[in-house]
Protein backbone atom coordinates (compact mmCIF):
# COMPACT_ATOMS: atom_id res chain seq x y z
CA UNK A 1 0.00 0.00 0.00
CA UNK A 2 1.36 3.41 -0.99
CA UNK A 3 -0.94 5.53 1.18
CA UNK A 4 -4.41 7.02 1.41
CA UNK A 5 -6.40 9.45 -0.72
CA UNK A 6 -9.15 11.81 0.42
CA UNK A 7 -12.61 10.32 -0.05
CA UNK A 8 -15.97 11.92 -0.78
CA UNK A 9 -19.39 10.54 0.08
CA UNK A 10 -20.29 10.40 -3.63
CA UNK A 11 -17.41 7.95 -4.19
CA UNK A 12 -19.72 5.26 -2.82
CA UNK A 13 -22.83 6.15 -4.84
CA UNK A 14 -22.21 3.35 -7.35
CA UNK A 15 -22.56 0.84 -4.50
CA UNK A 16 -25.75 2.56 -3.39
CA UNK A 17 -27.15 2.35 -6.93
CA UNK A 18 -26.44 -1.39 -7.05
CA UNK A 19 -28.17 -1.85 -3.67
CA UNK A 20 -31.18 0.17 -4.86
CA UNK A 21 -31.54 -1.82 -8.08
CA UNK A 22 -31.33 -5.08 -6.14
CA UNK A 23 -33.44 -4.24 -3.09
CA UNK A 24 -35.39 -1.08 -3.93
CA UNK A 25 -33.83 0.76 -0.96
CA UNK A 26 -32.38 4.15 -1.88
CA UNK A 27 -29.45 5.26 0.29
CA UNK A 28 -28.24 8.02 -2.04
CA UNK A 29 -28.44 11.49 -0.54
CA UNK A 30 -29.55 14.44 -2.68
CA UNK A 31 -28.85 17.87 -1.29
CA UNK A 32 -30.72 21.09 -2.19
CA UNK A 33 -28.18 21.90 -4.93
CA UNK A 34 -28.13 18.42 -6.45
CA UNK A 35 -28.71 18.10 -10.19
CA UNK A 36 -29.89 14.61 -11.16
CA UNK A 37 -28.77 13.15 -14.48
CA UNK A 38 -30.44 9.87 -15.51
CA UNK A 39 -28.38 7.62 -17.77
CA UNK A 40 -29.91 4.79 -19.78
CA UNK A 41 -28.55 1.52 -18.29
CA UNK A 42 -26.99 0.23 -21.47
CA UNK A 43 -24.21 -1.37 -19.42
CA UNK A 44 -23.70 -2.20 -15.73
CA UNK A 45 -23.76 0.53 -13.06
CA UNK A 46 -20.01 0.14 -12.52
CA UNK A 47 -19.27 0.64 -16.22
CA UNK A 48 -21.57 3.67 -16.40
CA UNK A 49 -19.97 5.27 -13.34
CA UNK A 50 -16.50 4.73 -14.79
CA UNK A 51 -17.67 6.47 -17.95
CA UNK A 52 -19.77 9.36 -16.78
CA UNK A 53 -18.91 10.21 -13.17
CA UNK A 54 -15.81 12.19 -14.29
CA UNK A 55 -18.12 14.32 -16.44
CA UNK A 56 -20.52 14.79 -13.52
CA UNK A 57 -17.64 15.94 -11.30
CA UNK A 58 -16.48 18.35 -14.00
CA UNK A 59 -19.97 19.88 -14.30
CA UNK A 60 -20.15 20.09 -10.49
CA UNK A 61 -16.83 21.92 -10.31
CA UNK A 62 -17.77 24.37 -13.07
CA UNK A 63 -21.32 25.17 -11.98
CA UNK A 64 -21.17 24.96 -8.19
CA UNK A 65 -24.04 22.45 -8.18
CA UNK A 66 -23.61 18.74 -7.39
CA UNK A 67 -24.31 16.73 -10.53
CA UNK A 68 -25.16 13.12 -9.67
CA UNK A 69 -25.85 10.11 -11.86
CA UNK A 70 -29.19 8.32 -11.62
CA UNK A 71 -28.93 4.80 -13.03
CA UNK A 72 -32.26 2.92 -13.16
CA UNK A 73 -32.30 -0.87 -13.17
CA UNK A 74 -33.48 -1.30 -16.79
CA UNK A 75 -34.85 0.54 -19.84
CA UNK A 76 -38.46 0.52 -18.60
CA UNK A 77 -37.43 1.89 -15.21
CA UNK A 78 -35.39 4.60 -16.95
CA UNK A 79 -38.42 5.73 -18.97
CA UNK A 80 -40.58 5.90 -15.86
CA UNK A 81 -37.95 7.89 -13.97
CA UNK A 82 -37.64 10.47 -16.75
CA UNK A 83 -41.38 10.70 -17.42
CA UNK A 84 -42.04 11.21 -13.70
CA UNK A 85 -40.12 14.49 -13.80
CA UNK A 86 -37.85 13.42 -10.95
CA UNK A 87 -34.57 14.11 -12.80
CA UNK A 88 -33.18 17.30 -14.31
CA UNK A 89 -31.35 15.87 -17.33
CA UNK A 90 -31.32 12.55 -19.15
CA UNK A 91 -28.85 10.82 -21.45
CA UNK A 92 -30.34 8.13 -23.64
CA UNK A 93 -30.50 6.57 -27.07
CA UNK A 94 -32.54 8.47 -29.68
CA UNK A 95 -35.34 5.89 -29.75
CA UNK A 96 -35.92 6.10 -25.99
CA UNK A 97 -35.78 9.89 -26.30
CA UNK A 98 -38.48 9.82 -29.00
CA UNK A 99 -40.70 7.49 -26.94
CA UNK A 100 -40.46 9.66 -23.83
CA UNK A 101 -40.97 12.88 -25.81
CA UNK A 102 -44.35 11.58 -26.99
CA UNK A 103 -45.64 11.70 -23.41
CA UNK A 104 -43.45 14.29 -21.71
CA UNK A 105 -41.86 17.30 -23.34
CA UNK A 106 -38.10 16.88 -22.98
CA UNK A 107 -35.65 18.99 -24.95
CA UNK A 108 -32.44 17.69 -26.57
CA UNK A 109 -29.59 20.05 -25.71
CA UNK A 110 -26.60 18.32 -27.28
CA UNK A 111 -25.91 15.21 -29.33
CA UNK A 112 -22.97 12.87 -28.79
CA UNK A 113 -20.14 12.69 -31.32
CA UNK A 114 -18.13 9.53 -31.90
CA UNK A 115 -19.37 7.40 -29.02
CA UNK A 116 -17.41 4.19 -28.30
CA UNK A 117 -15.72 3.90 -31.67
CA UNK A 118 -11.96 4.30 -32.15
CA UNK A 119 -11.01 7.40 -34.20
CA UNK A 120 -10.50 5.50 -37.47
CA UNK A 121 -14.00 4.03 -37.25
CA UNK A 122 -16.01 7.19 -36.57
CA UNK A 123 -18.57 7.76 -39.29
CA UNK A 124 -18.53 11.02 -41.19
CA UNK A 125 -19.42 13.73 -38.71
CA UNK A 126 -19.29 11.19 -35.90
CA UNK A 127 -22.83 11.99 -34.76
CA UNK A 128 -24.56 8.82 -35.94
CA UNK A 129 -24.26 5.19 -34.91
CA UNK A 130 -25.60 1.83 -36.04
CA UNK A 131 -26.29 -1.69 -34.96
CA UNK A 132 -24.93 -5.02 -36.12
CA UNK A 133 -26.27 -8.54 -36.33
CA UNK A 134 -23.83 -11.04 -34.90
CA UNK A 135 -23.54 -14.82 -35.03
CA UNK A 136 -20.97 -17.30 -33.81
CA UNK A 137 -18.06 -17.58 -36.19
CA UNK A 138 -18.86 -21.27 -36.75
CA UNK A 139 -22.55 -20.56 -37.47
CA UNK A 140 -24.05 -21.97 -40.66
CA UNK A 141 -25.92 -18.68 -41.12
CA UNK A 142 -24.21 -16.85 -43.98
CA UNK A 143 -26.95 -14.51 -45.23
CA UNK A 144 -29.51 -12.28 -43.55
CA UNK A 145 -32.45 -14.13 -45.12
CA UNK A 146 -31.41 -17.23 -43.16
CA UNK A 147 -32.46 -15.49 -39.94
CA UNK A 148 -36.13 -16.31 -40.55
CA UNK A 149 -37.57 -18.44 -37.73
CA UNK A 150 -34.27 -18.28 -35.85
CA UNK A 151 -33.78 -17.55 -32.15
CA UNK A 152 -32.36 -14.01 -31.87
CA UNK A 153 -31.19 -12.18 -28.74
CA UNK A 154 -31.85 -8.43 -28.63
CA UNK A 155 -30.69 -5.80 -26.16
CA UNK A 156 -34.22 -4.50 -25.59
CA UNK A 157 -37.28 -3.75 -27.75
CA UNK A 158 -36.50 -0.10 -26.92
CA UNK A 159 -32.80 -0.27 -27.77
CA UNK A 160 -31.77 1.88 -30.73
CA UNK A 161 -28.52 0.10 -31.57
CA UNK A 162 -29.61 -3.25 -30.18
CA UNK A 163 -32.97 -3.53 -31.95
CA UNK A 164 -34.34 -0.52 -33.88
CA UNK A 165 -31.34 -0.25 -36.22
CA UNK A 166 -31.66 -3.92 -37.13
CA UNK A 167 -35.45 -3.78 -37.41
CA UNK A 168 -35.36 -0.88 -39.88
CA UNK A 169 -32.67 -2.62 -41.94
CA UNK A 170 -34.53 -5.95 -42.06
CA UNK A 171 -37.89 -4.36 -42.88
CA UNK A 172 -36.35 -3.04 -46.12
CA UNK A 173 -35.51 -6.65 -46.98
CA UNK A 174 -39.03 -7.86 -46.27
CA UNK A 175 -38.20 -9.39 -42.90
CA UNK A 176 -40.39 -8.31 -39.97
CA UNK A 177 -38.53 -8.93 -36.72
CA UNK A 178 -41.77 -9.30 -34.76
CA UNK A 179 -43.28 -11.77 -37.21
CA UNK A 180 -40.36 -13.63 -38.73
CA UNK A 181 -37.87 -13.99 -35.86
CA UNK A 182 -38.00 -15.61 -32.42
CA UNK A 183 -37.00 -12.60 -30.36
CA UNK A 184 -35.54 -12.91 -26.85
CA UNK A 185 -35.04 -9.79 -24.71
CA UNK A 186 -31.58 -10.12 -23.13
CA UNK A 187 -31.80 -6.72 -21.34
CA UNK A 188 -28.18 -5.65 -21.91
CA UNK A 189 -25.62 -5.50 -24.71
CA UNK A 190 -23.20 -7.80 -22.88
CA UNK A 191 -25.92 -10.42 -22.36
CA UNK A 192 -26.49 -10.56 -26.12
CA UNK A 193 -22.79 -10.92 -26.91
CA UNK A 194 -22.26 -13.56 -24.24
CA UNK A 195 -25.43 -15.40 -25.29
CA UNK A 196 -24.30 -15.65 -28.90
CA UNK A 197 -20.79 -16.57 -27.77
CA UNK A 198 -22.18 -19.43 -25.66
CA UNK A 199 -24.50 -20.63 -28.43
CA UNK A 200 -27.68 -19.76 -26.52
CA UNK A 201 -29.22 -18.21 -29.66
CA UNK A 202 -28.64 -18.27 -33.40
CA UNK A 203 -27.91 -14.55 -33.66
CA UNK A 204 -27.87 -11.30 -31.70
CA UNK A 205 -28.61 -7.62 -32.18
CA UNK A 206 -26.16 -5.19 -30.55
CA UNK A 207 -24.84 -1.74 -31.07
CA UNK A 208 -21.72 -1.87 -33.24
CA UNK A 209 -19.64 -0.16 -30.58
CA UNK A 210 -20.54 -2.81 -27.98
CA UNK A 211 -18.09 -5.12 -29.73
CA UNK A 212 -15.37 -2.57 -28.98
CA UNK A 213 -16.44 -2.24 -25.34
CA UNK A 214 -16.40 -6.01 -24.79
CA UNK A 215 -13.40 -6.97 -26.91
CA UNK A 216 -11.26 -7.70 -23.84
CA UNK A 217 -13.93 -9.76 -22.06
CA UNK A 218 -14.99 -12.04 -24.92
CA UNK A 219 -12.94 -13.88 -27.53
CA UNK A 220 -14.17 -11.90 -30.53
CA UNK A 221 -12.58 -14.43 -32.90
CA UNK A 222 -15.60 -16.57 -32.08
CA UNK A 223 -18.02 -13.79 -33.01
CA UNK A 224 -18.82 -12.82 -36.61
CA UNK A 225 -20.64 -9.71 -37.80
CA UNK A 226 -23.25 -10.93 -40.24
CA UNK A 227 -24.20 -7.41 -41.35
CA UNK A 228 -24.02 -3.76 -40.28
CA UNK A 229 -27.48 -2.20 -40.11
CA UNK A 230 -29.22 1.20 -40.36
CA UNK A 231 -27.51 4.31 -38.98
CA UNK A 232 -29.33 6.47 -36.42
CA UNK A 233 -28.77 9.88 -34.80
CA UNK A 234 -26.52 9.57 -31.76
CA UNK A 235 -27.45 9.87 -28.08
CA UNK A 236 -28.98 13.20 -26.99
CA UNK A 237 -28.38 14.81 -23.59
CA UNK A 238 -31.80 16.27 -22.76
CA UNK A 239 -33.41 18.73 -20.37
CA UNK A 240 -36.23 17.01 -18.47
CA UNK A 241 -37.80 19.68 -16.28
CA UNK A 242 -37.76 23.40 -15.61
CA UNK A 243 -34.58 24.62 -13.98
CA UNK A 244 -32.77 27.96 -14.17
CA UNK A 245 -32.29 28.85 -17.86
CA UNK A 246 -28.87 30.29 -17.06
CA UNK A 247 -27.76 26.92 -15.66
CA UNK A 248 -29.18 25.05 -18.66
CA UNK A 249 -27.35 27.31 -21.09
CA UNK A 250 -24.13 27.01 -19.11
CA UNK A 251 -24.33 23.21 -19.05
CA UNK A 252 -24.95 23.18 -22.79
CA UNK A 253 -21.96 25.47 -23.40
CA UNK A 254 -19.75 23.33 -21.15
CA UNK A 255 -20.67 20.15 -23.02
CA UNK A 256 -20.28 21.62 -26.52
CA UNK A 257 -16.99 23.22 -25.51
CA UNK A 258 -15.65 20.16 -23.70
CA UNK A 259 -11.94 19.75 -24.47
CA UNK A 260 -10.74 17.68 -21.50
CA UNK A 261 -9.35 14.55 -23.15
CA UNK A 262 -9.37 12.48 -19.97
CA UNK A 263 -13.08 13.09 -19.40
CA UNK A 264 -13.91 12.42 -23.06
CA UNK A 265 -11.75 9.31 -23.08
CA UNK A 266 -13.47 7.99 -19.93
CA UNK A 267 -16.88 8.55 -21.54
CA UNK A 268 -15.66 6.89 -24.76
CA UNK A 269 -16.80 9.84 -26.86
CA UNK A 270 -15.24 12.45 -29.11
CA UNK A 271 -17.42 15.30 -27.83
CA UNK A 272 -20.84 16.93 -28.14
CA UNK A 273 -22.55 19.23 -30.62
CA UNK A 274 -25.72 21.32 -30.36
CA UNK A 275 -28.77 19.14 -30.96
CA UNK A 276 -31.42 19.74 -33.61
CA UNK A 277 -34.94 18.68 -32.54
CA UNK A 278 -35.83 17.74 -36.12
CA UNK A 279 -33.19 15.00 -36.37
CA UNK A 280 -35.24 12.81 -34.03
CA UNK A 281 -38.61 13.34 -35.76
CA UNK A 282 -38.29 10.29 -38.01
CA UNK A 283 -38.07 8.03 -34.94
CA UNK A 284 -41.42 9.18 -33.58
CA UNK A 285 -43.38 6.76 -35.80
CA UNK A 286 -41.72 3.57 -34.56
FENNOR-V987699 format. One record per run of one state. SS is the DSSP state (H for helix, E for strand, - for the rest). FROM is the first residue (numbers start at 1). TO is the last residue. If there is no record, write none. Layout:
SS;FROM;TO + SS;FROM;TO
This chain:
-;1;8 + H;9;23 + -;24;33 + E;34;39 + -;40;44 + H;45;63 + -;64;65 + E;66;70 + -;71;74 + H;75;83 + -;84;88 + E;89;92 + -;93;93 + H;94;103 + -;104;106 + E;107;113 + -;114;118 + H;119;121 + -;122;127 + E;128;136 + -;137;143 + H;144;147 + -;148;150 + E;151;154 + -;155;159 + H;160;171 + -;172;176 + H;177;180 + -;181;181 + E;182;185 + -;186;188 + H;189;197 + -;198;202 + E;203;207 + -;208;209 + H;210;213 + -;214;219 + H;220;222 + E;223;233 + -;234;235 + E;236;239 + -;240;244 + H;245;256 + -;257;260 + H;261;267 + -;268;270 + E;271;274 + -;275;276 + H;277;285 + -;286;286
